[in-house]
Amino acid sequence: MFDVTAFQTGALAFLLAFVTAGIFTLAFKVIYQWITPYRERDLIRAGNTAAAIALAGALIGYVLPLASALSHTVSLLEFAAWATLAGVIQIVAFTAVRLIALPDVKARIEAGEVSIGVYLAGVSIAVGLLNAACMTA
């Protein structure tokens, strides 16, 4: 039999978690776009596929550990701590790639080099998967 009270309690918890995760995702996106040396918004609006792929990969790489944190934490405060750490790790990873492996990333993304967008997306997703896996303990 359908338990309306249990559903309402669960639905409220779901909505709170979903909204909180959405806010963290939006904050990550804003911060990530602020630290990149190119302007994703303008590039994507102009049809730059490389910028779109790189940003999409960063977002996927960030929400993977958020999903893990939602599954493994017991409070919103604990979730917020893991979400913050996940964002820091993604930004550090991008910065390391930019400074060490791809010092010309700005020019290549702005030129629309899809291979660089795919590479950046791959790195972000790989970091996100590792990040998510480490949150299971």
DSSP file with accessible surface (Angstrom, degrees, kcal/mol):
  #  RESIDUE AA STRUCTURE BP1 BP2  ACC     N-H-->O    O-->H-N    N-H-->O    O-->H-N    TCO  KAPPA ALPHA  PHI   PSI    X-CA   Y-CA   Z-CA
    1    1 A M              0   0  235      0, 0.0     2,-0.4     0, 0.0     0, 0.0   0.000 360.0 360.0 360.0 145.3    0.0    0.0    0.0
    2    2 A F        -     0   0  139      1,-0.1     2,-0.9     4,-0.0     0, 0.0  -0.587 360.0-149.1 -76.4 123.4    1.2    3.5   -0.8
    3    3 A D     >  -     0   0   94     -2,-0.4     4,-2.4     1,-0.2     5,-0.2  -0.817  11.4-172.2 -97.4 102.5    2.3    5.4    2.3
    4    4 A V  H  > S+     0   0   75     -2,-0.9     4,-2.8     1,-0.2     5,-0.2   0.898  83.6  51.5 -63.0 -42.1    1.5    9.1    1.7
    5    5 A T  H  > S+     0   0   94      2,-0.2     4,-2.4     1,-0.2    -1,-0.2   0.932 111.4  46.7 -63.6 -45.4    3.3   10.3    4.8
    6    6 A A  H  > S+     0   0   52      1,-0.2     4,-2.8     2,-0.2    -1,-0.2   0.904 112.8  50.9 -63.5 -40.3    6.5    8.4    4.0
    7    7 A F  H  X S+     0   0  121     -4,-2.4     4,-3.4     2,-0.2     5,-0.2   0.927 109.4  49.9 -62.6 -44.4    6.3    9.7    0.4
    8    8 A Q  H  X S+     0   0  119     -4,-2.8     4,-2.2     2,-0.2    -2,-0.2   0.918 112.6  47.2 -61.7 -42.1    5.9   13.3    1.5
    9    9 A T  H  X S+     0   0   94     -4,-2.4     4,-2.1     2,-0.2    -1,-0.2   0.938 116.0  44.6 -63.9 -46.5    8.9   13.0    3.9
   10   10 A G  H  X S+     0   0   40     -4,-2.8     4,-2.7     1,-0.2    -2,-0.2   0.897 112.5  51.6 -64.7 -40.7   11.0   11.3    1.2
   11   11 A A  H  X S+     0   0   29     -4,-3.4     4,-2.8     2,-0.2    -1,-0.2   0.895 109.1  50.6 -65.2 -38.6    9.9   13.8   -1.5
   12   12 A L  H  X S+     0   0  121     -4,-2.2     4,-2.4    -5,-0.2    -1,-0.2   0.934 111.7  47.3 -64.6 -43.8   10.8   16.7    0.8
   13   13 A A  H  X S+     0   0   60     -4,-2.1     4,-2.5     1,-0.2     5,-0.2   0.910 112.5  51.1 -62.7 -41.7   14.3   15.2    1.4
   14   14 A F  H  X S+     0   0  125     -4,-2.7     4,-3.1     2,-0.2     5,-0.2   0.943 110.8  47.2 -59.6 -50.6   14.6   14.7   -2.3
   15   15 A L  H  X S+     0   0   96     -4,-2.8     4,-2.8     2,-0.2     5,-0.3   0.908 112.1  49.9 -61.1 -41.8   13.7   18.2   -3.2
   16   16 A L  H  X S+     0   0   94     -4,-2.4     4,-2.4     2,-0.2    -1,-0.2   0.940 114.7  43.9 -63.0 -45.2   16.0   19.7   -0.6
   17   17 A A  H  X S+     0   0   24     -4,-2.5     4,-2.9    -5,-0.2     5,-0.2   0.925 114.7  49.7 -65.7 -43.2   19.0   17.5   -1.8
   18   18 A F  H  X S+     0   0  136     -4,-3.1     4,-2.5    -5,-0.2    -2,-0.2   0.930 113.2  45.1 -63.2 -46.5   18.2   18.3   -5.5
   19   19 A V  H  X S+     0   0   79     -4,-2.8     4,-2.6    -5,-0.2    -1,-0.2   0.927 113.9  49.8 -65.0 -42.8   18.0   22.0   -5.0
   20   20 A T  H  X S+     0   0   24     -4,-2.4     4,-2.4    -5,-0.3    -2,-0.2   0.938 112.2  47.2 -61.7 -45.8   21.1   22.0   -2.8
   21   21 A A  H  X S+     0   0   13     -4,-2.9     4,-2.5     1,-0.2    -1,-0.2   0.899 111.3  52.7 -63.1 -38.2   23.0   20.0   -5.5
   22   22 A G  H  X S+     0   0   38     -4,-2.5     4,-2.6    -5,-0.2    -2,-0.2   0.907 108.7  49.2 -63.4 -41.1   21.7   22.4   -8.2
   23   23 A I  H  X S+     0   0  108     -4,-2.6     4,-2.7     2,-0.2    -2,-0.2   0.923 112.1  48.3 -64.5 -43.5   22.9   25.4   -6.3
   24   24 A F  H  X S+     0   0   46     -4,-2.4     4,-2.7     2,-0.2    -2,-0.2   0.902 111.6  50.8 -63.7 -38.9   26.4   23.8   -5.8
   25   25 A T  H  X S+     0   0   33     -4,-2.5     4,-2.6     2,-0.2    -2,-0.2   0.930 111.4  47.0 -64.8 -44.6   26.5   22.9   -9.5
   26   26 A L  H  X S+     0   0  112     -4,-2.6     4,-2.4     2,-0.2    -2,-0.2   0.925 112.6  49.7 -62.6 -43.1   25.6   26.5  -10.6
   27   27 A A  H  X S+     0   0   45     -4,-2.7     4,-2.6     1,-0.2     5,-0.2   0.922 111.0  50.0 -62.1 -42.7   28.2   27.9   -8.2
   28   28 A F  H  X S+     0   0    7     -4,-2.7     4,-3.4     1,-0.2     5,-0.3   0.935 109.7  51.1 -60.2 -45.8   30.8   25.5   -9.6
   29   29 A K  H  X S+     0   0   68     -4,-2.6     4,-2.6     1,-0.2     5,-0.2   0.926 111.5  47.1 -59.0 -44.6   29.9   26.5  -13.1
   30   30 A V  H  X S+     0   0   86     -4,-2.4     4,-1.7     2,-0.2    -1,-0.2   0.945 116.2  43.8 -63.6 -46.6   30.3   30.2  -12.3
   31   31 A I  H  X S+     0   0   81     -4,-2.6     4,-2.0     2,-0.2    -2,-0.2   0.925 113.4  51.3 -65.7 -43.9   33.6   29.7  -10.5
   32   32 A Y  H  X S+     0   0    0     -4,-3.4     4,-1.4    -5,-0.2    -2,-0.2   0.937 111.1  47.6 -59.5 -45.4   34.9   27.4  -13.2
   33   33 A Q  H  < S+     0   0   39     -4,-2.6    -1,-0.2    -5,-0.3    -2,-0.2   0.830 109.5  55.2 -67.0 -27.6   34.1   29.9  -15.9
   34   34 A W  H  < S+     0   0  210     -4,-1.7    -1,-0.2    -5,-0.2    -2,-0.2   0.866 110.3  44.5 -71.1 -35.6   35.7   32.6  -13.9
   35   35 A I  H  < S+     0   0   38     -4,-2.0    -2,-0.2    -3,-0.2    -1,-0.2   0.683  91.5  94.7 -87.4 -15.9   39.0   30.8  -13.6
   36   36 A T  S  < S-     0   0   10     -4,-1.4     4,-0.0    -5,-0.2    59,-0.0  -0.478  77.8-130.8 -73.7 147.8   39.3   29.6  -17.2
   37   37 A P  S    S+     0   0   32      0, 0.0     2,-0.3     0, 0.0    -1,-0.1   0.476  87.6  58.9 -79.5   0.2   41.3   32.0  -19.4
   38   38 A Y  S    S-     0   0    4     -5,-0.1     2,-1.0    13,-0.0    -2,-0.1  -0.835  89.4-110.9-124.2 165.2   38.7   32.1  -22.1
   39   39 A R     >  -     0   0  165     -2,-0.3     4,-2.5     1,-0.2     5,-0.2  -0.761  28.6-175.5-102.2  92.5   35.0   33.2  -22.0
   40   40 A E  H  > S+     0   0    2     -2,-1.0     4,-3.5     1,-0.2     5,-0.3   0.873  80.3  57.1 -53.5 -45.8   32.9   30.0  -22.4
   41   41 A R  H  > S+     0   0  139      1,-0.2     4,-2.2     2,-0.2    -1,-0.2   0.934 112.3  39.8 -55.2 -50.3   29.6   31.8  -22.6
   42   42 A D  H  > S+     0   0   79     -3,-0.2     4,-1.5     2,-0.2    -1,-0.2   0.905 117.3  49.5 -66.8 -42.0   30.7   34.0  -25.5
   43   43 A L  H  <>S+     0   0   30     -4,-2.5     5,-2.8     2,-0.2    -2,-0.2   0.919 112.2  47.1 -64.5 -44.0   32.5   31.2  -27.3
   44   44 A I  H ><5S+     0   0   62     -4,-3.5     3,-1.8     1,-0.2    -2,-0.2   0.922 110.2  52.7 -65.7 -42.1   29.6   28.8  -26.9
   45   45 A R  H 3<5S+     0   0  177     -4,-2.2    -1,-0.2    -5,-0.3    -2,-0.2   0.823 107.6  53.5 -61.2 -29.2   27.1   31.4  -28.1
   46   46 A A  T 3<5S-     0   0   88     -4,-1.5    -1,-0.3    -5,-0.2    -2,-0.2   0.435 127.1-101.4 -85.3  -0.2   29.3   31.9  -31.2
   47   47 A G  T < 5 +     0   0   56     -3,-1.8     2,-1.0     1,-0.2    -3,-0.2   0.670  62.2 161.8  93.2  17.8   29.2   28.1  -31.9
   48   48 A N     >< -     0   0   19     -5,-2.8     4,-1.7     1,-0.2    -1,-0.2  -0.622  17.6-172.4 -77.6 104.9   32.6   27.1  -30.5
   49   49 A T  H  > S+     0   0   80     -2,-1.0     4,-2.8     1,-0.2     5,-0.2   0.858  80.3  59.3 -66.7 -37.3   32.2   23.3  -30.0
   50   50 A A  H  > S+     0   0    0      1,-0.2     4,-2.4     2,-0.2    -1,-0.2   0.924 107.0  46.3 -60.0 -43.6   35.5   22.9  -28.2
   51   51 A A  H  > S+     0   0    0     58,-0.3     4,-2.4     2,-0.2     5,-0.2   0.904 112.8  50.6 -65.9 -39.8   34.4   25.3  -25.5
   52   52 A A  H  X S+     0   0   35     -4,-1.7     4,-2.6     2,-0.2    -2,-0.2   0.920 111.7  47.2 -65.2 -42.7   31.1   23.6  -25.1
   53   53 A I  H  X S+     0   0   51     -4,-2.8     4,-2.6     2,-0.2    -2,-0.2   0.930 112.7  49.2 -65.1 -44.5   32.7   20.1  -24.9
   54   54 A A  H  X S+     0   0    0     -4,-2.4     4,-2.1    -5,-0.2    -2,-0.2   0.927 114.3  44.9 -62.5 -43.5   35.2   21.3  -22.3
   55   55 A L  H  X S+     0   0   12     -4,-2.4     4,-2.5     2,-0.2    -2,-0.2   0.920 112.3  51.2 -68.6 -41.9   32.5   23.0  -20.1
   56   56 A A  H  X S+     0   0   47     -4,-2.6     4,-2.7    -5,-0.2     5,-0.2   0.919 110.4  50.1 -61.1 -40.8   30.2   20.0  -20.4
   57   57 A G  H  X S+     0   0    2     -4,-2.6     4,-3.0     1,-0.2    -1,-0.2   0.901 109.2  51.2 -64.2 -39.6   33.0   17.7  -19.3
   58   58 A A  H  X S+     0   0    0     -4,-2.1     4,-1.5     2,-0.2    -1,-0.2   0.914 111.5  47.7 -63.9 -41.5   33.8   19.9  -16.3
   59   59 A L  H  X S+     0   0   42     -4,-2.5     4,-2.7     2,-0.2    -2,-0.2   0.930 114.0  45.9 -66.3 -43.9   30.1   19.9  -15.3
   60   60 A I  H  X S+     0   0   81     -4,-2.7     4,-1.9     1,-0.2    -2,-0.2   0.933 111.2  53.5 -62.6 -44.3   29.8   16.1  -15.7
   61   61 A G  H  < S+     0   0    0     -4,-3.0    -1,-0.2    -5,-0.2    -2,-0.2   0.796 113.0  44.9 -61.1 -27.5   33.1   15.7  -13.8
   62   62 A Y  H  X S+     0   0    5     -4,-1.5     4,-1.2    -5,-0.2    -2,-0.2   0.894 111.2  49.3 -83.0 -42.9   31.7   17.8  -11.0
   63   63 A V  H  X S+     0   0   56     -4,-2.7     4,-2.5     1,-0.2     5,-0.2   0.764  97.3  70.8 -74.9 -20.3   28.3   16.3  -10.7
   64   64 A L  H  X S+     0   0   55     -4,-1.9     4,-1.9     1,-0.2    -1,-0.2   0.963 104.3  39.8 -58.4 -51.8   29.7   12.7  -10.6
   65   65 A P  H  > S+     0   0    0      0, 0.0     4,-3.0     0, 0.0    -1,-0.2   0.836 111.3  59.3 -68.3 -26.6   31.1   13.2   -7.1
   66   66 A L  H  X S+     0   0    6     -4,-1.2     4,-2.7     2,-0.2    -2,-0.2   0.931 105.2  49.2 -63.1 -42.6   28.0   15.2   -6.1
   67   67 A A  H  X S+     0   0   54     -4,-2.5     4,-1.6     2,-0.2    -1,-0.2   0.916 112.6  47.7 -61.8 -41.5   25.9   12.1   -6.9
   68   68 A S  H  X S+     0   0   14     -4,-1.9     4,-1.4     2,-0.2    -2,-0.2   0.927 111.3  50.4 -64.7 -43.2   28.3   10.0   -4.8
   69   69 A A  H  X S+     0   0    1     -4,-3.0     4,-1.7     1,-0.2     3,-0.3   0.904 107.7  53.3 -63.9 -39.1   28.2   12.4   -1.9
   70   70 A L  H  < S+     0   0   66     -4,-2.7    -1,-0.2     1,-0.2    -2,-0.2   0.863 112.2  46.1 -62.6 -33.4   24.4   12.5   -2.0
   71   71 A S  H  < S+     0   0   94     -4,-1.6    -1,-0.2    -5,-0.2    -2,-0.2   0.721 121.1  35.8 -79.5 -22.9   24.4    8.7   -1.7
   72   72 A H  H  < S+     0   0   90     -4,-1.4     2,-0.2    -3,-0.3    -2,-0.2   0.442  98.2  83.5-115.6  -2.7   27.0    8.5    1.0
   73   73 A T     <  -     0   0   24     -4,-1.7     3,-0.1    -5,-0.2     4,-0.0  -0.687  54.6-156.1-103.8 161.0   26.4   11.4    3.3
   74   74 A V  S    S+     0   0  137     -2,-0.2     2,-0.3     1,-0.1    -1,-0.1   0.463  74.2  35.4-112.7  -4.2   23.9   11.7    6.1
   75   75 A S  S  > S-     0   0   57      1,-0.1     4,-2.4     0, 0.0     5,-0.1  -0.977  74.4-119.7-146.6 158.4   23.5   15.5    6.4
   76   76 A L  H  > S+     0   0   67     -2,-0.3     4,-2.8     2,-0.2     5,-0.2   0.844 114.5  56.9 -66.3 -32.1   23.4   18.5    4.1
   77   77 A L  H  > S+     0   0  144      2,-0.2     4,-2.0     1,-0.2    -1,-0.2   0.934 108.6  45.5 -64.7 -44.1   26.3   20.0    5.9
   78   78 A E  H  > S+     0   0   70      2,-0.2     4,-2.2     1,-0.2    -2,-0.2   0.922 113.1  51.1 -64.2 -42.6   28.4   16.9    5.2
   79   79 A F  H  X S+     0   0    1     -4,-2.4     4,-2.9     1,-0.2    -2,-0.2   0.929 108.1  52.5 -58.3 -44.8   27.2   17.0    1.6
   80   80 A A  H  X S+     0   0   23     -4,-2.8     4,-2.4     1,-0.2    -1,-0.2   0.891 107.6  51.7 -60.5 -38.7   28.2   20.6    1.3
   81   81 A A  H  X S+     0   0   61     -4,-2.0     4,-2.4     2,-0.2    -1,-0.2   0.939 113.1  44.0 -64.0 -45.5   31.7   19.8    2.6
   82   82 A W  H  X S+     0   0   84     -4,-2.2     4,-2.8     2,-0.2    -2,-0.2   0.893 112.4  52.8 -66.7 -38.4   32.1   17.1   -0.1
   83   83 A A  H  X S+     0   0    0     -4,-2.9     4,-2.0     2,-0.2    -1,-0.2   0.905 110.1  48.3 -63.7 -40.4   30.6   19.2   -2.8
   84   84 A T  H  X S+     0   0   78     -4,-2.4     4,-2.4    -5,-0.2    -2,-0.2   0.937 112.0  48.6 -64.6 -46.3   33.1   22.0   -2.0
   85   85 A L  H  X S+     0   0   77     -4,-2.4     4,-2.6     1,-0.2    -2,-0.2   0.914 109.1  53.7 -61.1 -41.9   36.0   19.6   -2.0
   86   86 A A  H  X S+     0   0    0     -4,-2.8     4,-2.3     1,-0.2    -1,-0.2   0.907 109.5  48.5 -60.1 -41.3   34.9   18.2   -5.3
   87   87 A G  H  X S+     0   0    8     -4,-2.0     4,-2.4     2,-0.2    -1,-0.2   0.919 110.4  50.2 -65.4 -42.9   34.8   21.6   -6.8
   88   88 A V  H  X S+     0   0   78     -4,-2.4     4,-2.8     1,-0.2     5,-0.2   0.929 110.5  50.2 -61.1 -43.8   38.3   22.5   -5.5
   89   89 A I  H  X S+     0   0   61     -4,-2.6     4,-2.6     1,-0.2    -1,-0.2   0.922 110.3  49.8 -63.6 -42.2   39.7   19.3   -6.9
   90   90 A Q  H  X S+     0   0    0     -4,-2.3     4,-2.4     2,-0.2    -1,-0.2   0.921 113.0  46.5 -62.3 -42.3   38.2   19.9  -10.4
   91   91 A I  H  X S+     0   0   34     -4,-2.4     4,-2.7     2,-0.2    -2,-0.2   0.912 112.1  50.0 -69.1 -39.6   39.6   23.5  -10.5
   92   92 A V  H  X S+     0   0   89     -4,-2.8     4,-2.8    -5,-0.2    -1,-0.2   0.921 110.6  51.1 -62.3 -42.4   43.0   22.3   -9.3
   93   93 A A  H  X S+     0   0   18     -4,-2.6     4,-2.5    -5,-0.2     5,-0.2   0.941 111.6  46.4 -61.9 -46.0   43.0   19.6  -12.0
   94   94 A F  H  X S+     0   0    6     -4,-2.4     4,-2.8     1,-0.2    -2,-0.2   0.935 113.2  49.6 -61.6 -44.2   42.1   22.1  -14.7
   95   95 A T  H  X S+     0   0   45     -4,-2.7     4,-2.7     1,-0.2     5,-0.2   0.912 110.8  49.7 -62.6 -41.4   44.7   24.6  -13.5
   96   96 A A  H  X>S+     0   0   41     -4,-2.8     4,-2.9     2,-0.2     5,-0.7   0.932 112.8  46.5 -63.6 -45.0   47.4   21.8  -13.4
   97   97 A V  I  X>S+     0   0   20     -4,-2.5     5,-3.1     1,-0.2     4,-0.8   0.933 114.1  49.0 -62.2 -43.9   46.5   20.7  -17.0
   98   98 A R  I  <5S+     0   0   81     -4,-2.8     7,-0.3    -5,-0.2    -2,-0.2   0.906 118.9  37.2 -63.4 -42.5   46.5   24.3  -18.2
   99   99 A L  I  <5S+     0   0  115     -4,-2.7    -1,-0.2    -5,-0.2    -2,-0.2   0.838 130.7  25.6 -81.0 -32.8   49.8   25.2  -16.6
  100  100 A I  I  <5S+     0   0  141     -4,-2.9    -3,-0.2    -5,-0.2    -2,-0.1   0.901 132.6  20.8 -98.9 -54.7   51.7   21.9  -17.2
  101  101 A A  I  <<S+     0   0   53     -4,-0.8    -3,-0.2    -5,-0.7    -4,-0.1   0.830 131.1  26.9 -90.9 -34.5   50.3   20.1  -20.2
  102  102 A L    > < +     0   0   16     -5,-3.1     3,-2.0    -6,-0.2     4,-0.2  -0.512  54.8 158.3-132.6  67.5   48.5   22.8  -22.2
  103  103 A P  T 3  S+     0   0  101      0, 0.0     3,-0.3     0, 0.0    -1,-0.1   0.760  82.8  54.0 -63.7 -17.3   49.9   26.2  -21.7
  104  104 A D  T 3> S+     0   0   75      1,-0.2     4,-2.1    -3,-0.1     5,-0.2   0.154  71.9 117.2 -99.8  20.6   48.3   27.2  -25.0
  105  105 A V  H <>  +     0   0    1     -3,-2.0     4,-2.9    -7,-0.3     5,-0.3   0.867  69.7  57.5 -58.8 -37.5   44.8   26.0  -24.0
  106  106 A K  H  > S+     0   0   90     -3,-0.3     4,-2.6     1,-0.2    -1,-0.2   0.961 110.3  41.8 -59.2 -51.5   43.3   29.5  -24.3
  107  107 A A  H  > S+     0   0   61      1,-0.2     4,-1.8     2,-0.2    -1,-0.2   0.892 116.2  49.8 -65.1 -37.6   44.3   30.0  -28.0
  108  108 A R  H  <>S+     0   0   62     -4,-2.1     5,-2.5     2,-0.2     4,-0.3   0.893 112.8  44.9 -72.8 -38.9   43.3   26.4  -28.9
  109  109 A I  H ><5S+     0   0    0     -4,-2.9     3,-1.8    -5,-0.2   -58,-0.3   0.940 113.5  50.6 -66.9 -46.5   39.9   26.6  -27.3
  110  110 A E  H 3<5S+     0   0   81     -4,-2.6    -2,-0.2    -5,-0.3    -1,-0.2   0.840 107.5  54.6 -60.6 -30.5   39.3   30.0  -28.8
  111  111 A A  T 3<5S-     0   0   80     -4,-1.8    -1,-0.3    -5,-0.2    -2,-0.2   0.532 118.0-116.0 -79.1  -6.7   40.3   28.6  -32.2
  112  112 A G  T < 5 +     0   0   26     -3,-1.8     2,-0.9    -4,-0.3    -3,-0.2   0.730  48.0 172.9  81.3  23.0   37.7   25.9  -31.8
  113  113 A E    >>< -     0   0   70     -5,-2.5     4,-1.5     1,-0.2     3,-0.7  -0.522  16.1-164.3 -67.8 104.0   40.1   22.9  -31.6
  114  114 A V  H 3> S+     0   0   67     -2,-0.9     4,-2.8     1,-0.2     5,-0.3   0.855  82.2  65.2 -61.6 -35.0   37.7   20.1  -30.7
  115  115 A S  H 3> S+     0   0   74      1,-0.2     4,-2.4     2,-0.2    -1,-0.2   0.887 102.9  47.6 -58.7 -37.0   40.5   17.8  -29.7
  116  116 A I  H <> S+     0   0    9     -3,-0.7     4,-2.9     2,-0.2    -1,-0.2   0.902 110.6  51.7 -71.7 -38.8   41.4   20.1  -26.8
  117  117 A G  H  X S+     0   0    0     -4,-1.5     4,-2.5     2,-0.2    -2,-0.2   0.931 112.0  46.4 -61.3 -43.1   37.8   20.3  -25.7
  118  118 A V  H  X S+     0   0   80     -4,-2.8     4,-2.8     2,-0.2    -2,-0.2   0.918 112.5  50.5 -65.9 -42.5   37.5   16.5  -25.7
  119  119 A Y  H  X S+     0   0  111     -4,-2.4     4,-2.5    -5,-0.3    -2,-0.2   0.945 112.1  46.3 -61.2 -47.9   40.8   16.2  -23.9
  120  120 A L  H  X S+     0   0    4     -4,-2.9     4,-2.5     1,-0.2    -2,-0.2   0.914 113.1  49.9 -61.7 -41.7   39.8   18.7  -21.2
  121  121 A A  H  X S+     0   0   10     -4,-2.5     4,-2.7    -5,-0.2     5,-0.2   0.924 110.6  50.8 -61.6 -43.8   36.4   17.0  -20.9
  122  122 A G  H  X S+     0   0   40     -4,-2.8     4,-2.7     2,-0.2    -2,-0.2   0.910 110.6  47.8 -61.3 -43.5   38.1   13.6  -20.5
  123  123 A V  H  X S+     0   0   32     -4,-2.5     4,-2.8     2,-0.2     5,-0.2   0.940 112.8  49.1 -62.7 -45.8   40.4   14.9  -17.8
  124  124 A S  H  X S+     0   0    5     -4,-2.5     4,-2.4     1,-0.2    -2,-0.2   0.911 113.5  45.8 -61.2 -43.6   37.5   16.5  -15.9
  125  125 A I  H  X S+     0   0   52     -4,-2.7     4,-2.7     2,-0.2    -1,-0.2   0.918 112.7  50.4 -68.1 -41.0   35.3   13.3  -16.1
  126  126 A A  H  X S+     0   0   51     -4,-2.7     4,-2.3    -5,-0.2     5,-0.2   0.934 112.4  46.7 -62.2 -44.7   38.2   11.1  -15.1
  127  127 A V  H  X S+     0   0   31     -4,-2.8     4,-2.9     1,-0.2    -1,-0.2   0.920 112.1  51.8 -62.8 -41.5   39.0   13.3  -12.1
  128  128 A G  H  X S+     0   0    0     -4,-2.4     4,-2.8    -5,-0.2    -2,-0.2   0.903 108.8  49.8 -62.6 -41.5   35.3   13.3  -11.3
  129  129 A L  H  X S+     0   0  100     -4,-2.7     4,-2.5     2,-0.2    -1,-0.2   0.927 113.8  45.1 -64.0 -44.3   35.0    9.5  -11.4
  130  130 A L  H  X S+     0   0  120     -4,-2.3     4,-2.3     2,-0.2    -2,-0.2   0.925 113.2  51.3 -63.6 -42.8   38.1    9.1   -9.1
  131  131 A N  H  X S+     0   0   12     -4,-2.9     4,-0.8    -5,-0.2    -2,-0.2   0.934 111.5  47.2 -58.6 -47.3   36.7   11.8   -6.8
  132  132 A A  H >< S+     0   0   15     -4,-2.8     3,-0.8     1,-0.2    -1,-0.2   0.914 110.9  51.5 -63.1 -42.2   33.3   10.0   -6.6
  133  133 A A  H >< S+     0   0   57     -4,-2.5     3,-1.4     1,-0.3    -1,-0.2   0.872 105.3  55.7 -64.9 -36.4   35.0    6.7   -6.0
  134  134 A C  H >< S+     0   0   98     -4,-2.3     3,-0.7     1,-0.3    -1,-0.3   0.699  98.9  63.3 -71.0 -16.1   37.0    8.1   -3.1
  135  135 A M  T << S+     0   0    9     -3,-0.8    -1,-0.3    -4,-0.8    -2,-0.2   0.458  82.6  80.3 -85.7  -0.1   33.9    9.3   -1.4
  136  136 A T  T <         0   0   81     -3,-1.4    -1,-0.2    -4,-0.2    -2,-0.1   0.629 360.0 360.0 -83.6 -11.5   32.5    5.8   -0.9
  137  137 A A    <         0   0  132     -3,-0.7    -3,-0.0    -4,-0.2   -65,-0.0  -0.385 360.0 360.0 -80.2 360.0   34.6    5.0    2.1
